[in-house]
């Protein structure tokens, strides 16, 4: 009897599902939906070809937007430091990768906001008002980003990529290509992030050493020191307001 009742309920649910699908199909037939058609055809005007090429370039740039966000902003330094912090505390997946990436992204927006505001004021708004051409807008938009990257790049790293590119020795920073500045900027960011990560590791290593020494003196050699030191590291991080110290140091490091 219970099996028959169960089958009866499955039949009822199946009929209700079919009715819902039928209603959705009827609504789709009566409700006009927008359509988008993209095709490739012949053109007798050179201007149409130029516009098509610009659209393809724009789509390519949009697909590379996450990479540009990582390569030309403060995202690299922030996410590496936060990863070092999680590893030093030994909390494994707390906070999770999604939280670290989200925090790094919003901190990047906060730090890069003056640069993007300058791009909007100097390049986008004049181009939108048709006061300057597209090429002029691109040149004006790149300048604030180059200035930010050059301010955070070591001369040694910059000289390395200038020599590797086999270009003539530039007289000033304006003569250095942007594609040469970007890898030098990323290497400098990684170096700075590792320096900050080393400083973050020191207090947590001290806690691990103290806990390990106490356990050995008590003869508890089989007890993992990490199991005991983890609560003390979390308590130490909370008592000194660690998140505020780390975030404040990160933001001020770009000043």
N, C-alpha and C positions, 0 to 999 in steps of 0.2 A: 504494500500500500504506500509506503514511504517512497519507494522507487517510482511508482506511477505518478504520485503527486509531484515529485521532483521533475519528471519528464514533462508533466503538464505545465509547470511553471516555465520550463525552457521553451516550450512551444509558444506560450503567451509572450515571453520576452522577444522571441523571434518575430512574431507577428507585429509587435509594437515597433521593432527596429525597421521592418519593411515599410510600415506606414510612415515612419519618420523619414526614411530615404525617399519615399514617393513624394512626400510633402516638400522636401528640399529640392527634388528635381523639378516639381511644378513651379516652385518659387523661382528657380533659376531660369526657367523658360519665360516667365512673365517679367522678370526683373532684368533690364538691360545692363550688361556688364561692359566695362571699357576694354578695348583691345589695343595691342601695341604691335606694330609690324615693322621689322627692320630688314631691309633688303639691300642688295648691291646691284646697281644698274649702271647704264651708260650715261655720261654727262658730256655736254658740249661746252660747258663753262668751266674755266680753270678755277673760279672761285668756289664752286661746289666741291671740287676735289680737295681744295685747301681746307674747307670746313670739315670734310670727312676725316682728313688726316688729323686735324686738331681734336676731333671727337675721340679718335682712337688713342691719341697721346694722353688726353684727359682720363680716359678709362684706365690706361696703363698706370698713370700717376696715382689714381685712386686705389688700384690694386697694390701699389707699393706703399700706401700711406702708413700701415703699421710699421714697416721697416724704417720709413723716414722718421716716424715718431720715436723709434728707439735710437736711431743713429745720430740725430741732430738735436736732441733735447736732453734733459736731465734724467730721463727714465732709466738709463743704464746704471748710473751710479746708485740711484735710489733702490732699485730692485736687487742689486747685488748686495748692498749693505743690509737690507732687510732679510735676505737669505742667509747672510752670515750671522745675523742676530738670532734667527731661529735655530740654526745649527749650533751656535755657542750655548744656547739655553738647553738644547737637547730635548725640545718638546716635539720633535719629529714633524707631525702634520698640523701643529697648532702654533700660529694661525695657518690656515690652509693656503694653497697656492693661489686660489681665487681671491682671497682677502689681500694677500701680499701684492698681487698684480693690480687689484683695484686701488689699494692705498698708494702704490707707486704711480699709477696713472693720474689720480687726482692731485697728488703732490706735484707731479709734472705740470699739470694744468695751472696749479697755483704759482709755481716758479716761473713758468714760461709765459704767464699772462701779460707782463709788460712787453715782451717781445712781440706777441701776437697782436696786442693793442697797437703797437707801432706799425706793424704790417697793415693792419686794418686802416689806420689813419693815413699812412703815407702811400700805400699801394692800392688797396682794394676799393676804398671809397672814391678816390679820384678816377680809377678805371671804371667803376660803376657809373659815375657821373659823366663818363666819356670825356674827361679832361686830359687823359693820357692814353697812350696806346697799350696794347697787351704786352709788347716787349718791354716797354718802360715800366709797366707794373711788375713784371717778373723781376727786373733788375732791382727795383726798389724793395720788393718783398724779400729778396735774398740777403740784402745788406744787414738787417737786424739779426738774422740767423747766423750769418758769418761773424758778426761782432760778438755774439754770445759764445760761439764755439771757440773763437780765437782767445777770448778772455779766460777760458777754462783749459786751454791746450798748452802744454809745456813746449818751450822753444826746441828742446832736444827732440821730442817726438815730431814736431813740425819739420825740423831740419832733416830728420830721417826720411820722411816721405817725399820731401822735395828732392833729396838726393836719389831716392829710388825711382822717382818719375823721370830723372835725367833731363830736367828742365833747366834753362838758364837761371842763375841765381837771382831771385827777385829782389828789387830795390826796397819794396815795402810790402805790407800785408795785402794790399789791394791787387797785387800782381800774382798772388798765389791762387791757383784754381780751387774751386769749391770741392771738387772730387779729391783733392789732395788734403784739404783741411779735415774732411769728415773722418777718414781712418785715423789720423793723428789725434783728433778729438776723442774718438772712442778709446784709443789706447790710454790717453791721459785719464779718461773717466774710470777705466778699469783699475789703473794704478791708484788713483785716489780712493776708489771704493775698497780696494784691498788694504790700504793704510787704515781707513776707518774701521774695517772689519777686524784688523789686528788689535786695535785699541779696545774694541768691544769684547774680544775674546779674553783679555787679560783678567778681569775680575771673576769671570766664570771659571777660568782655569784655576785660579786661587781657591775658589770654593771646592772644586773637585779634589785638589791636592790636600786641602785640610780634611775633608771628609774621608779620603782614602787613608791618610795618616792615622786618623782616629780609629777607623775600623781595623787597621793592622795592629795598632797598639792594644785593641780589645780582643784580638785574636779572631775576628770575624773575617777571615780571608775569603770565604766562599760567598759572602754577601756582595753583590755588585755595588760598587760605590755610586754608580749613576742613579740607582734606585733611591738612594738616600740623599744625594746631593741635588736632585732635581727639585724637590720642594723648597730647599734652601735657596736655590738660584732664582726660582720664581718669586719667593718672598723678598729676596734682595732687590730684584728688578722692580717689584711693586713699591717697596719702601722708598727707593730713590727716585720714583716716578720716571722709570726708564724710557717709556714711550715719548714723554715730553723731551727728555734729554736727547734721544736719538733723532727725533724729527727736527728739533731745534738746531742740532748740529748739522744735519743734512741741508736744511734750508739756508743756514748761514754760510755753509761751505761754498755756495754759489754767489755770495755777495762780492 
